[in-house]
Amino acid sequence: MNTSDHSQRSSASELVDAATHARQHRYVREAHETELIEDYVEMIGDLIAANGEARAVDLAQRMDVAHATVAKMVRRLSDAGLVTSQPYRSIFLTDAGARMAARARERHAVVLRFLHALGVDDINARQDAEGIEHHVCDQTLALMQQFTNERER
């Protein structure tokens, strides 16, 4: 490793400066804030694509939560302008929700393909991709994509 490589990479045991540390934790907090929203929007999009509609009962089953939890989240998504719904009717993505769902689906696919390329079995790759997709920056995601593309050639 040359000197410039060493200055760009630190060992896990080195304590980084306070500003860098704070930036890292802020990034993770922001990812946590959007993680659940992205998961719901992505699932709504997937249900619409597969079934022509997204129903609260299907969301509850697939997200393994109570119907009341889904109702609360749908109100939150509606307030954010990501979905439209009416009581006892299907849930639909707005244009903004559809864009978010497409981006989440794309990020998920890149991470999943990357984990498969590393040799992670399908069950663990799918489970890990559910969390990783929300916590990688665009640069890391692009490098995962590049790595996977090179492996598939």
MIDREN-612708 format. One record per residue: z, x, y of N, C-alpha, C in turn; residue in three letters; residue number from 1. Coordinates in pm, 1 decimal, m for minus. Layout:
<nodes>
Z, X, Y, Z, X, Y, Z, X, Y, ALA, NUM
...
</nodes>
This chain:
<nodes>
0.0, 85.4, m117.0, 0.0, 0.0, 0.0, 0.0, 89.8, 123.0, MET, 1
m91.8, 63.2, 215.1, m93.6, 145.3, 334.8, 7.3, 93.4, 436.1, ASN, 2
23.7, 166.4, 544.9, 126.0, 133.5, 643.5, 104.6, m4.4, 705.1, THR, 3
m19.7, m40.3, 735.5, m43.7, m170.6, 797.3, m13.8, m283.9, 699.6, SER, 4
m43.6, m262.2, 570.2, m9.7, m363.7, 471.1, 141.3, m383.6, 464.5, ASP, 5
215.4, m271.1, 469.4, 359.7, m279.1, 459.9, 419.2, m350.2, 581.2, HIS, 6
361.5, m327.2, 699.2, 416.0, m391.3, 818.3, 388.3, m542.0, 817.3, SER, 7
282.6, m585.3, 747.0, 250.7, m726.8, 741.9, 326.8, m798.3, 630.1, GLN, 8
371.2, m726.7, 532.7, 441.5, m786.6, 419.9, 582.2, m729.9, 413.8, ARG, 9
678.9, m816.0, 400.4, 815.4, m768.1, 385.4, 865.9, m809.1, 248.3, SER, 10
960.8, m733.4, 199.2, 1017.7, m769.5, 69.7, 1106.6, m891.5, 87.4, SER, 11
1133.3, m959.0, m21.3, 1213.1, m1081.6, m16.8, 1355.0, m1054.4, 32.1, ALA, 12
1402.4, m932.2, 17.2, 1539.8, m901.5, 56.0, 1553.8, m862.7, 202.5, SER, 13
1442.6, m840.0, 274.0, 1450.1, m803.0, 414.8, 1473.9, m926.3, 500.5, GLU, 14
1562.4, m913.1, 596.8, 1590.4, m1021.9, 688.6, 1493.0, m1011.4, 805.6, LEU, 15
1413.3, m1115.0, 825.6, 1316.6, m1114.7, 935.4, 1389.2, m1146.3, 1065.7, VAL, 16
1321.7, m1122.3, 1177.8, 1384.8, m1148.9, 1306.8, 1413.3, m1299.1, 1321.4, ASP, 17
1503.3, m1333.1, 1409.8, 1550.6, m1470.8, 1424.5, 1438.6, m1566.9, 1462.7, ALA, 18
1348.8, m1525.2, 1551.2, 1240.6, m1614.3, 1594.5, 1148.0, m1647.3, 1478.1, ALA, 19
1115.5, m1548.9, 1395.3, 1030.2, m1571.8, 1279.0, 1100.4, m1663.4, 1180.2, THR, 20
1227.8, m1636.5, 1157.2, 1305.7, m1718.6, 1064.5, 1310.0, m1864.1, 1112.1, HIS, 21
1334.4, m1883.3, 1240.2, 1340.0, m2018.1, 1297.0, 1205.3, m2087.6, 1282.9, ALA, 22
1095.6, m2015.0, 1307.5, 961.3, m2072.4, 1295.2, 935.0, m2116.2, 1151.0, ARG, 23
976.5, m2034.8, 1054.8, 956.9, m2069.1, 913.4, 1031.6, m2196.9, 877.9, GLN, 24
1154.0, m2210.2, 921.6, 1232.7, m2329.2, 889.1, 1180.6, m2452.3, 962.2, HIS, 25
1133.1, m2434.8, 1084.5, 1074.8, m2546.8, 1158.2, 951.0, m2598.0, 1085.3, ARG, 26
868.1, m2506.2, 1034.6, 747.7, m2543.1, 959.5, 784.3, m2625.5, 836.4, TYR, 27
886.3, m2583.3, 763.8, 928.9, m2654.9, 643.3, 984.7, m2792.3, 679.6, VAL, 28
1064.1, m2800.9, 785.1, 1118.0, m2930.9, 827.1, 1005.6, m3027.5, 863.6, ARG, 29
905.7, m2977.9, 935.7, 792.5, m3061.8, 973.7, 715.5, m3108.8, 850.3, GLU, 30
699.2, m3020.2, 751.5, 630.5, m3057.7, 627.8, 709.2, m3164.7, 553.5, ALA, 31
841.6, m3151.2, 549.6, 924.7, m3251.5, 483.4, 912.5, m3387.2, 551.1, HIS, 32
902.3, m3388.5, 683.9, 892.1, m3513.9, 757.3, 765.8, m3591.4, 721.3, GLU, 33
656.2, m3522.8, 697.3, 529.7, m3590.1, 669.3, 500.9, m3605.6, 520.5, THR, 34
575.8, m3537.1, 436.7, 549.3, m3534.9, 292.7, 545.9, m3674.4, 231.0, GLU, 35
647.2, m3753.7, 252.4, 655.3, m3885.9, 191.6, 546.5, m3977.8, 247.6, LEU, 36
523.6, m3969.6, 376.9, 418.4, m4050.9, 438.8, 283.6, m4017.3, 376.2, ILE, 37
254.0, m3888.8, 363.5, 127.3, m3847.3, 303.4, 116.8, m3893.7, 159.1, GLU, 38
225.7, m3885.9, 83.7, 222.7, m3930.6, m55.8, 191.0, m4080.1, m65.9, ASP, 39
252.9, m4160.2, 18.0, 226.3, m4304.2, 16.1, 82.8, m4334.4, 57.3, TYR, 40
37.9, m4273.0, 165.0, m97.9, m4298.8, 213.5, m200.4, m4255.4, 109.1, VAL, 41
m177.2, m4141.1, 47.5, m267.4, m4093.4, m57.8, m268.6, m4191.9, m175.3, GLU, 42
m152.4, m4239.4, m216.7, m144.6, m4333.3, m328.8, m211.5, m4465.7, m294.4, MET, 43
m191.9, m4513.7, m172.1, m258.8, m4637.1, m130.3, m409.6, m4619.1, m138.9, ILE, 44
m460.1, m4507.0, m89.2, m603.1, m4478.1, m98.0, m651.7, m4471.1, m241.0, GLY, 45
m573.6, m4406.8, m327.7, m611.9, m4396.1, m469.3, m614.4, m4533.6, m536.7, ASP, 46
m516.1, m4618.0, m506.1, m512.5, m4752.4, m564.3, m630.5, m4836.5, m516.4, LEU, 47
m663.3, m4825.9, m388.8, m778.2, m4899.3, m336.2, m905.9, m4852.4, m404.5, ILE, 48
m919.8, m4720.1, m420.5, m1039.8, m4665.7, m485.6, m1049.7, m4710.2, m631.0, ALA, 49
m936.9, m4715.9, m699.5, m937.5, m4750.1, m842.0, m941.2, m4900.8, m867.5, ALA, 50
m869.3, m4978.0, m785.2, m851.5, m5120.2, m812.9, m910.9, m5212.8, m707.2, ASN, 51
m958.4, m5156.8, m598.2, m1010.5, m5238.4, m489.7, m902.2, m5290.9, m397.3, GLY, 52
m777.1, m5263.6, m429.9, m665.1, m5306.1, m346.8, m542.6, m5222.2, m380.1, GLU, 53
m448.6, m5221.4, m287.3, m319.0, m5156.4, m309.8, m212.9, m5263.3, m289.3, ALA, 54
m138.5, m5291.9, m394.9, m32.7, m5391.3, m386.7, 102.5, m5320.9, m387.4, ARG, 55
200.0, m5381.6, m321.3, 333.8, m5322.8, m314.1, 391.8, m5300.7, m453.3, ALA, 56
369.2, m5394.1, m544.3, 422.2, m5381.5, m679.8, 364.2, m5257.7, m749.2, VAL, 57
236.2, m5229.7, m725.3, 173.3, m5111.2, m785.6, 228.5, m4982.5, m723.3, ASP, 58
249.2, m4985.4, m591.8, 308.7, m4869.0, m525.1, 448.8, m4842.4, m578.9, LEU, 59
528.9, m4947.1, m591.7, 665.1, m4931.5, m642.4, 664.7, m4869.9, m781.8, ALA, 60
574.1, m4917.2, m866.1, 566.3, m4866.1, m1002.9, 523.5, m4719.7, m1004.2, GLN, 61
420.9, m4686.5, m930.2, 367.2, m4550.2, m932.3, 454.4, m4449.4, m858.7, ARG, 62
528.8, m4495.6, m757.7, 617.2, m4406.4, m683.1, 758.4, m4405.5, m742.5, MET, 63
780.1, m4492.8, m842.1, 908.7, m4504.2, m910.7, 1021.9, m4534.6, m811.9, ASP, 64
996.5, m4637.7, m730.3, 1096.1, m4682.6, m633.2, 1105.5, m4834.3, m638.5, VAL, 65
1206.7, m4887.8, m573.7, 1225.4, m5032.6, m567.2, 1123.8, m5095.0, m471.5, ALA, 66
1096.7, m5222.2, m493.1, 1004.4, m5295.7, m406.6, 1051.5, m5291.6, m260.7, HIS, 67
1183.0, m5299.4, m239.7, 1237.8, m5294.8, m103.8, 1207.1, m5161.4, m36.2, ALA, 68
1207.7, m5054.6, m112.2, 1175.0, m4922.4, m58.3, 1029.6, m4918.6, m13.8, THR, 69
941.8, m4977.4, m94.2, 800.2, m4983.7, m58.2, 782.3, m5066.3, 67.7, VAL, 70
850.1, m5180.7, 75.7, 837.5, m5267.7, 193.2, 879.6, m5193.7, 320.4, ALA, 71
987.2, m5119.3, 310.4, 1036.3, m5041.4, 425.3, 933.5, m4935.2, 465.3, LYS, 72
877.2, m4866.9, 367.2, 778.7, m4762.5, 396.6, 649.9, m4822.9, 451.4, MET, 73
608.0, m4936.4, 400.3, 486.1, m5000.4, 451.0, 505.0, m5039.2, 597.9, VAL, 74
623.0, m5087.7, 634.0, 651.1, m5116.6, 775.4, 641.3, m4989.1, 858.7, ARG, 75
696.6, m4880.7, 806.5, 691.5, m4751.2, 876.5, 546.4, m4704.8, 892.5, ARG, 76
467.5, m4716.3, 786.0, 326.6, m4676.3, 791.8, 248.9, m4765.6, 887.5, LEU, 77
281.0, m4892.5, 889.2, 216.1, m4986.4, 979.9, 249.8, m4951.8, 1124.9, SER, 78
376.5, m4924.3, 1150.9, 419.8, m4885.2, 1286.5, 350.8, m4757.2, 1332.5, ASP, 79
319.2, m4669.8, 1237.7, 251.4, m4543.1, 1269.2, 99.9, m4560.0, 1279.9, ALA, 80
51.0, m4681.7, 1254.1, m92.0, m4706.9, 1264.8, m173.8, m4656.5, 1147.3, GLY, 81
m109.3, m4640.9, 1031.6, m177.4, m4586.3, 914.1, m221.5, m4693.1, 814.4, LEU, 82
m154.7, m4809.6, 816.2, m189.8, m4918.7, 724.9, m182.1, m5051.7, 797.7, VAL, 83
m245.5, m5151.3, 737.6, m228.4, m5289.9, 779.5, m187.7, m5367.9, 655.1, THR, 84
m106.3, m5468.4, 675.4, m65.7, m5552.1, 562.2, m8.8, m5682.5, 616.3, SER, 85
m4.0, m5778.6, 528.5, 60.4, m5906.1, 555.9, 147.8, m5936.9, 435.2, GLN, 86
254.9, m6013.1, 455.9, 341.4, m6045.3, 341.1, 261.3, m6105.7, 224.5, PRO, 87
289.9, m6057.7, 105.7, 228.3, m6104.8, m18.8, 77.6, m6080.3, m23.9, TYR, 88
31.0, m5984.7, 50.8, m110.8, m5948.4, 51.4, m122.9, m5799.5, 21.7, ARG, 89
m244.9, m5757.8, m2.3, m271.9, m5616.6, m27.3, m246.5, m5534.0, 97.9, SER, 90
m233.9, m5403.9, 76.7, m212.4, m5307.4, 183.7, m343.9, m5232.4, 203.1, ILE, 91
m384.0, m5216.2, 326.7, m510.4, m5148.6, 357.2, m487.1, m5033.2, 452.6, PHE, 92
m564.9, m4928.6, 435.5, m556.4, m4812.8, 524.6, m635.8, m4839.6, 651.7, LEU, 93
m581.9, m4796.3, 763.2, m658.8, m4795.0, 886.7, m750.4, m4672.6, 881.5, THR, 94
m833.4, m4654.1, 980.3, m917.5, m4533.5, 983.9, m831.1, m4407.4, 983.7, ASP, 95
m723.6, m4409.6, 1062.7, m632.3, m4293.6, 1066.7, m566.9, m4271.8, 930.3, ALA, 96
m527.4, m4380.8, 865.0, m467.8, m4370.4, 731.7, m565.8, m4317.6, 629.6, GLY, 97
m691.8, m4362.7, 638.5, m795.2, m4315.3, 545.8, m820.6, m4165.9, 565.2, ALA, 98
m820.1, m4120.5, 691.0, m838.5, m3976.1, 717.1, m722.0, m3896.0, 659.7, ARG, 99
m599.0, m3946.1, 679.4, m482.1, m3876.8, 625.8, m487.4, m3873.3, 473.0, MET, 100
m525.3, m3985.5, 411.5, m533.5, m3992.0, 265.4, m637.5, m3893.8, 212.3, ALA, 101
m752.3, m3886.9, 278.7, m858.2, m3794.6, 234.2, m812.0, m3650.2, 244.9, ALA, 102
m744.9, m3617.7, 354.0, m695.1, m3480.2, 371.4, m589.0, m3447.7, 266.9, ARG, 103
m497.9, m3540.2, 242.0, m393.1, m3517.8, 141.5, m454.2, m3501.4, 3.0, ALA, 104
m553.5, m3585.6, m28.9, m620.5, m3577.8, m158.5, m692.2, m3443.4, m174.5, ARG, 105
m756.3, m3398.2, m67.0, m827.3, m3269.7, m69.5, m729.5, m3154.0, m89.6, GLU, 106
m619.7, m3154.4, m15.8, m518.8, m3048.9, m29.7, m463.2, m3049.4, m172.5, ARG, 107
m435.5, m3167.2, m223.8, m382.8, m3180.0, m359.3, m481.3, m3120.8, m460.6, HIS, 108
m608.8, m3153.5, m445.5, m710.3, m3104.8, m539.4, m721.6, m2953.2, m535.0, ALA, 109
m715.9, m2894.4, m415.6, m724.9, m2748.2, m403.2, m606.7, m2682.2, m473.2, VAL, 110
m486.6, m2732.6, m446.5, m366.8, m2673.7, m508.3, m371.2, m2691.0, m659.7, VAL, 111
m410.4, m2807.7, m706.4, m416.9, m2832.7, m850.4, m517.5, m2738.9, m918.3, LEU, 112
m635.5, m2725.8, m860.0, m736.0, m2634.2, m915.8, m684.3, m2489.7, m916.3, ARG, 113
m615.2, m2450.5, m810.2, m559.1, m2315.8, m801.1, m457.5, m2292.5, m912.9, PHE, 114
m366.9, m2386.5, m932.4, m265.4, m2371.4, m1037.0, m329.9, m2366.5, m1175.2, LEU, 115
m431.5, m2448.9, m1197.3, m504.3, m2442.6, m1324.8, m570.2, m2306.4, m1341.4, HIS, 116
m629.2, m2252.8, m1233.6, m694.7, m2121.3, m1240.3, m594.4, m2011.5, m1273.3, ALA, 117
m470.0, m2028.3, m1232.0, m365.4, m1930.8, m1264.8, m320.9, m1942.2, m1410.5, LEU, 118
m356.8, m2053.7, m1475.1, m319.1, m2072.9, m1614.1, m201.6, m2166.8, m1633.3, GLY, 119
m159.0, m2234.4, m1527.5, m48.7, m2329.9, m1539.3, m99.1, m2451.4, m1617.1, VAL, 120
m20.1, m2497.2, m1714.0, m62.3, m2612.6, m1793.4, m72.4, m2736.1, m1704.1, ASP, 121
m147.9, m2835.0, m1750.6, m180.7, m2951.0, m1667.7, m58.0, m3029.0, m1621.7, ASP, 122
36.9, m3052.0, m1709.6, 155.8, m3130.0, m1672.2, 232.5, m3060.7, m1560.1, ILE, 123
260.6, m2932.1, m1577.2, 334.0, m2858.7, m1473.8, 251.6, m2840.8, m1347.7, ASN, 124
120.9, m2818.9, m1362.1, 34.6, m2802.6, m1244.4, 34.9, m2929.5, m1160.8, ALA, 125
25.3, m3044.2, m1224.9, 25.3, m3171.5, m1150.9, 159.6, m3195.1, m1082.3, ARG, 126
267.5, m3164.7, m1150.5, 400.5, m3181.8, m1093.3, 420.6, m3087.5, m974.6, GLN, 127
384.6, m2961.5, m990.8, 402.2, m2863.3, m883.4, 311.3, m2891.3, m764.8, ASP, 128
189.7, m2936.7, m791.9, 94.8, m2964.6, m683.7, 148.6, m3073.6, m591.7, ALA, 129
225.8, m3167.8, m645.2, 282.3, m3275.7, m564.0, 369.4, m3222.9, m451.2, GLU, 130
434.8, m3112.8, m471.2, 518.7, m3057.2, m364.6, 448.5, m2950.7, m283.6, GLY, 131
375.7, m2864.2, m351.8, 312.4, m2751.1, m284.4, 211.4, m2796.2, m180.5, ILE, 132
136.2, m2901.2, m209.2, 28.7, m2944.8, m119.5, 77.3, m2971.0, 22.0, GLU, 133
203.5, m3005.8, 38.7, 257.9, m3038.6, 170.0, 312.9, m2916.8, 242.7, HIS, 134
327.0, m2806.3, 171.6, 398.6, m2692.2, 228.1, 314.3, m2566.6, 244.2, HIS, 135
185.4, m2577.2, 224.7, 100.4, m2460.0, 245.1, 23.5, m2475.5, 375.4, VAL, 136
11.0, m2365.9, 446.6, m65.2, m2369.2, 571.4, m214.8, m2366.6, 538.6, CYS, 137
m295.6, m2391.9, 637.5, m440.4, m2396.6, 617.8, m494.7, m2262.9, 567.7, ASP, 138
m438.2, m2151.3, 615.1, m484.1, m2019.8, 569.6, m458.7, m2003.0, 419.9, GLN, 139
m338.5, m2037.3, 375.1, m305.7, m2025.9, 233.0, m394.6, m2117.8, 150.9, THR, 140
m415.3, m2238.2, 197.7, m500.7, m2333.5, 127.5, m643.2, m2279.5, 114.8, LEU, 141
m694.8, m2220.4, 221.2, m829.8, m2163.1, 217.9, m837.3, m2048.0, 118.4, ALA, 142
m733.3, m1966.1, 112.9, m732.6, m1855.0, 16.7, m720.7, m1906.0, m127.1, LEU, 143
m645.7, m2012.6, m147.5, m639.0, m2074.3, m280.6, m777.7, m2123.3, m321.4, MET, 144
m845.5, m2188.0, m228.2, m980.8, m2238.7, m253.7, m1075.7, m2124.1, m285.7, GLN, 145
m1068.7, m2017.3, m207.5, m1154.7, m1900.9, m228.7, m1127.9, m1838.2, m365.3, GLN, 146
m1001.7, m1821.3, m400.0, m964.1, m1764.3, m528.9, m1020.9, m1848.2, m642.6, PHE, 147
m1003.6, m1978.4, m632.3, m1051.3, m2069.0, m736.7, m1202.8, m2064.2, m747.7, THR, 148
m1271.6, m2066.6, m634.7, m1418.1, m2059.1, m636.5, m1467.1, m1931.0, m700.9, ASN, 149
m1402.0, m1818.6, m670.7, m1442.1, m1690.4, m729.4, m1417.2, m1688.1, m880.0, GLU, 150
m1307.7, m1748.1, m923.9, m1276.3, m1754.7, m1067.2, m1374.9, m1840.9, m1144.2, ARG, 151
m1430.7, m1942.5, m1076.3, m1520.3, m2036.7, m1143.3, m1664.4, m1987.7, m1147.5, GLU, 152
m1693.9, m1879.8, m1077.9, m1831.5, m1826.7, m1078.7, m1863.1, m1758.5, m1208.3, ARG, 153
</nodes>
